């Protein structure tokens, strides 16, 4: 149950300052990349209102099963997954809940799931500095924080608030992933930094951490995400290799 996970599992909370930066896509692909290393990996989709992990991993409509030990997570691509999307009757139906109900669901995610033995648990946080990120930081004080941003200053500045919130809660910020970092020209292989550059490095410096990966803007990532097939599954895909490198950077850092 949760106590075993908290004691023996490396927990990484994946956060962002705002929506639309690809936080959930990074979470799903990073989990798959870690699992491809032979590690036992789980994802807790704590983005209760804005869940997208089931769609990204191709498990929309797949329901978890119950057991004497608790709820058994759905498994996809070698990763165990718990998401509100697996319990909702229809993924298009909005969840209209106030705080107390939300906290009860989060408690169930942390206490009533039969994860089994895990090496890594990635928690896909909702964007920003609201109740859910704060609660997770308080209840899992040994968790690490990984930030996802895009190159624009509007994204990096709000991501900085999440990073400083984590630091205030005494969590280590292990790195920043810059998503949509550049566009790679198909004709000349030149990197075009269409959203700018430098802001993510400044953010990492401010948080006394490092830019742990740069993921380019690539159409096939969107296509595969829509199909529920993470690009990290494909070693021959250059972005799959980038996720493999990011996963290696994280495991080496947390040894």
LUMMAR-546509 format. One record per residue (C-alpha): residue number from 1; residue in one letter; x, y, z. Coordinates in nm, 3 decimals, always signed. Each point is the difference from the previous one (the first is absolute). Example, Ala and Ser with C-alpha at 12.3 -4.5 7.8 and 13.67 -1.06 7.14 Angstrom:
2
n, res, u, v, w
1, A, +1.230, -0.450, +0.780
2, S, +0.137, +0.344, -0.066
//
This chain:
255
n, res, u, v, w
1, X, +0.000, +0.000, +0.000
2, X, +0.106, +0.362, +0.017
3, X, +0.235, -0.036, +0.297
4, X, +0.213, -0.252, -0.190
5, X, +0.014, +0.226, -0.303
6, X, +0.099, +0.300, +0.204
7, X, +0.277, -0.189, +0.177
8, X, +0.153, -0.193, -0.288
9, X, -0.090, +0.187, -0.318
10, X, +0.155, +0.306, -0.161
11, X, -0.293, +0.239, -0.040
12, X, +0.026, +0.272, -0.265
13, X, -0.269, +0.268, -0.011
14, X, -0.019, +0.145, -0.351
15, X, -0.125, +0.358, +0.010
16, X, -0.049, +0.305, -0.217
17, X, -0.108, +0.356, +0.055
18, X, -0.268, +0.000, -0.267
19, X, -0.190, -0.240, -0.221
20, X, +0.089, -0.073, -0.360
21, X, +0.374, -0.046, +0.044
22, X, -0.008, -0.378, -0.047
23, X, +0.041, -0.104, +0.363
24, X, -0.217, -0.311, -0.031
25, X, +0.163, -0.099, -0.330
26, X, +0.341, +0.026, +0.166
27, X, -0.124, -0.200, +0.301
28, X, -0.137, -0.282, -0.216
29, X, +0.306, -0.025, -0.221
30, X, +0.247, +0.028, +0.287
31, X, -0.180, -0.281, +0.183
32, X, +0.021, -0.220, -0.309
33, X, +0.369, +0.085, -0.046
34, X, +0.071, -0.096, +0.362
35, X, -0.195, -0.325, -0.040
36, X, +0.206, -0.083, -0.310
37, X, +0.306, +0.007, +0.226
38, X, -0.150, -0.296, +0.186
39, X, -0.130, +0.209, +0.288
40, X, -0.339, -0.048, +0.165
41, X, -0.189, +0.322, -0.063
42, X, -0.339, +0.145, +0.086
43, X, -0.187, +0.320, -0.084
44, X, -0.244, +0.165, +0.238
45, X, -0.205, +0.243, -0.208
46, X, -0.072, +0.268, +0.259
47, X, -0.126, +0.243, -0.263
48, X, -0.351, -0.095, +0.110
49, X, -0.194, +0.256, -0.202
50, X, +0.226, +0.000, -0.306
51, X, +0.101, -0.367, -0.023
52, X, +0.157, -0.106, -0.329
53, X, +0.233, -0.287, +0.094
54, X, -0.249, -0.275, -0.107
55, X, -0.025, +0.148, -0.350
56, X, +0.376, +0.051, -0.028
57, X, +0.060, -0.365, +0.094
58, X, -0.286, -0.147, -0.202
59, X, -0.211, -0.125, +0.292
60, X, -0.313, +0.213, -0.032
61, X, -0.295, -0.201, +0.131
62, X, +0.215, -0.265, +0.168
63, X, -0.118, -0.041, +0.359
64, X, +0.219, -0.100, +0.296
65, X, -0.089, -0.312, +0.192
66, X, -0.045, -0.044, +0.374
67, X, +0.177, -0.247, +0.227
68, X, +0.042, -0.070, +0.371
69, X, +0.314, +0.216, -0.005
70, X, -0.174, +0.294, -0.167
71, X, -0.066, +0.134, -0.348
72, X, +0.227, -0.157, -0.261
73, X, +0.139, +0.262, -0.239
74, X, -0.051, -0.030, -0.374
75, X, +0.324, -0.090, -0.178
76, X, +0.113, +0.148, -0.331
77, X, +0.335, -0.030, -0.176
78, X, +0.157, -0.142, +0.316
79, X, -0.129, +0.283, +0.222
80, X, -0.263, -0.030, +0.275
81, X, -0.253, +0.284, -0.016
82, X, -0.265, +0.145, +0.228
83, X, -0.206, +0.288, -0.137
84, X, -0.340, +0.151, +0.063
85, X, -0.050, -0.059, -0.370
86, X, -0.009, -0.375, +0.068
87, X, -0.292, +0.043, +0.241
88, X, -0.205, +0.258, -0.191
89, X, -0.293, -0.133, -0.200
90, X, +0.091, +0.228, -0.288
91, X, +0.327, +0.187, -0.040
92, X, -0.187, +0.295, -0.150
93, X, -0.221, +0.048, +0.308
94, X, +0.131, +0.285, +0.218
95, X, +0.074, -0.070, +0.366
96, X, -0.171, +0.271, +0.204
97, X, +0.139, -0.055, +0.348
98, X, +0.089, +0.229, +0.285
99, X, +0.316, -0.030, +0.207
100, X, -0.106, -0.257, +0.264
101, X, -0.108, -0.255, -0.263
102, X, +0.317, +0.063, -0.197
103, X, +0.217, -0.062, +0.306
104, X, -0.189, -0.322, +0.075
105, X, +0.073, -0.130, -0.350
106, X, +0.365, +0.095, +0.035
107, X, +0.021, -0.181, +0.335
108, X, -0.144, -0.312, -0.164
109, X, +0.260, +0.022, -0.276
110, X, +0.273, +0.012, +0.263
111, X, -0.140, -0.261, +0.239
112, X, -0.226, -0.249, -0.180
113, X, +0.207, -0.100, -0.303
114, X, +0.170, -0.340, -0.017
115, X, +0.310, +0.116, -0.186
116, X, +0.217, -0.291, +0.100
117, X, +0.374, +0.062, -0.010
118, X, +0.102, +0.315, -0.188
119, X, +0.337, +0.158, -0.071
120, X, -0.147, +0.330, -0.120
121, X, -0.338, +0.166, +0.047
122, X, -0.063, +0.302, -0.220
123, X, -0.278, +0.233, +0.114
124, X, -0.154, +0.213, -0.274
125, X, -0.095, +0.313, +0.192
126, X, -0.260, +0.253, -0.113
127, X, +0.156, +0.327, -0.117
128, X, +0.072, +0.271, +0.252
129, X, +0.030, +0.020, +0.378
130, X, -0.344, -0.110, +0.116
131, X, -0.126, -0.242, +0.263
132, X, +0.103, -0.323, -0.173
133, X, +0.370, +0.082, -0.053
134, X, +0.022, +0.140, +0.353
135, X, -0.169, -0.307, +0.152
136, X, +0.229, -0.240, -0.185
137, X, +0.309, +0.193, +0.105
138, X, -0.115, -0.014, +0.362
139, X, -0.100, -0.368, -0.001
140, X, +0.299, -0.126, -0.199
141, X, +0.280, +0.216, +0.138
142, X, +0.277, -0.208, -0.157
143, X, -0.141, +0.047, -0.353
144, X, +0.214, +0.170, -0.263
145, X, -0.129, +0.274, -0.231
146, X, +0.047, +0.003, -0.377
147, X, -0.122, +0.311, -0.180
148, X, -0.124, +0.017, -0.359
149, X, -0.011, +0.328, -0.188
150, X, +0.018, +0.143, -0.349
151, X, +0.254, +0.262, -0.110
152, X, -0.228, +0.303, +0.036
153, X, +0.055, +0.225, +0.300
154, X, -0.374, -0.019, +0.080
155, X, +0.038, -0.375, +0.059
156, X, +0.335, +0.003, +0.178
157, X, -0.096, +0.272, +0.246
158, X, -0.310, -0.182, +0.123
159, X, +0.196, -0.327, +0.011
160, X, +0.238, +0.179, +0.232
161, X, -0.281, +0.049, +0.249
162, X, -0.057, -0.376, +0.011
163, X, +0.372, -0.058, +0.043
164, X, +0.024, +0.244, +0.289
165, X, -0.309, -0.156, +0.156
166, X, +0.177, -0.337, -0.011
167, X, +0.314, +0.148, +0.152
168, X, -0.207, +0.160, +0.277
169, X, -0.143, -0.347, +0.070
170, X, +0.361, -0.130, +0.011
171, X, -0.030, -0.205, -0.318
172, X, +0.301, -0.030, -0.229
173, X, -0.056, +0.137, -0.350
174, X, +0.193, -0.256, -0.206
175, X, -0.024, +0.182, -0.330
176, X, -0.198, +0.184, -0.265
177, X, -0.116, -0.150, -0.330
178, X, -0.047, +0.250, -0.281
179, X, -0.275, -0.127, -0.229
180, X, -0.053, +0.139, -0.352
181, X, +0.356, +0.123, +0.035
182, X, +0.071, +0.045, -0.370
183, X, -0.113, -0.100, -0.347
184, X, +0.240, -0.221, -0.194
185, X, +0.002, +0.087, -0.370
186, X, -0.057, -0.309, -0.213
187, X, +0.208, +0.139, -0.286
188, X, +0.305, +0.138, +0.177
189, X, -0.009, -0.160, +0.350
190, X, +0.037, +0.346, +0.150
191, X, -0.166, +0.073, +0.334
192, X, -0.243, +0.291, -0.009
193, X, -0.084, +0.140, +0.344
194, X, -0.338, +0.134, -0.107
195, X, -0.120, +0.062, +0.358
196, X, +0.324, +0.160, +0.114
197, X, +0.285, -0.127, +0.214
198, X, +0.175, +0.067, +0.328
199, X, -0.301, +0.027, +0.231
200, X, +0.006, -0.366, +0.104
201, X, +0.370, +0.014, +0.085
202, X, -0.066, +0.311, +0.209
203, X, -0.283, -0.182, +0.178
204, X, +0.222, -0.299, +0.077
205, X, +0.276, +0.227, +0.130
206, X, -0.249, +0.183, +0.223
207, X, -0.111, -0.333, +0.149
208, X, +0.360, -0.124, +0.037
209, X, -0.063, -0.291, -0.233
210, X, +0.061, -0.083, -0.367
211, X, -0.177, -0.032, -0.334
212, X, -0.024, -0.378, -0.011
213, X, -0.136, -0.029, -0.353
214, X, -0.114, +0.193, -0.307
215, X, -0.280, -0.150, -0.208
216, X, -0.061, +0.145, -0.347
217, X, -0.331, +0.090, -0.159
218, X, -0.083, -0.299, -0.219
219, X, -0.324, -0.097, -0.177
220, X, +0.044, -0.373, +0.058
221, X, -0.009, +0.050, +0.378
222, X, -0.349, +0.147, -0.030
223, X, -0.108, -0.276, -0.239
224, X, +0.126, -0.280, +0.223
225, X, -0.145, +0.163, +0.311
226, X, -0.341, +0.009, -0.169
227, X, +0.041, -0.370, -0.082
228, X, +0.095, -0.088, +0.358
229, X, +0.346, -0.118, -0.105
230, X, +0.277, +0.187, +0.186
231, X, +0.289, +0.097, -0.223
232, X, +0.237, -0.118, +0.276
233, X, -0.082, -0.357, -0.104
234, X, +0.199, +0.047, -0.320
235, X, +0.377, -0.001, +0.040
236, X, +0.039, +0.076, -0.370
237, X, -0.197, +0.325, +0.034
238, X, +0.227, +0.291, +0.086
239, X, -0.242, +0.129, +0.265
240, X, -0.023, -0.350, +0.144
241, X, +0.377, +0.018, +0.042
242, X, -0.033, +0.340, +0.169
243, X, -0.240, -0.145, +0.256
244, X, +0.239, -0.290, +0.054
245, X, +0.275, +0.252, +0.071
246, X, -0.221, +0.198, +0.241
247, X, -0.092, -0.320, +0.184
248, X, +0.369, -0.088, +0.026
249, X, +0.083, +0.347, +0.130
250, X, -0.263, -0.037, +0.272
251, X, +0.099, -0.349, +0.110
252, X, +0.368, +0.098, +0.011
253, X, -0.081, +0.311, +0.201
254, X, -0.212, -0.190, +0.253
255, X, +0.234, -0.295, +0.055
//
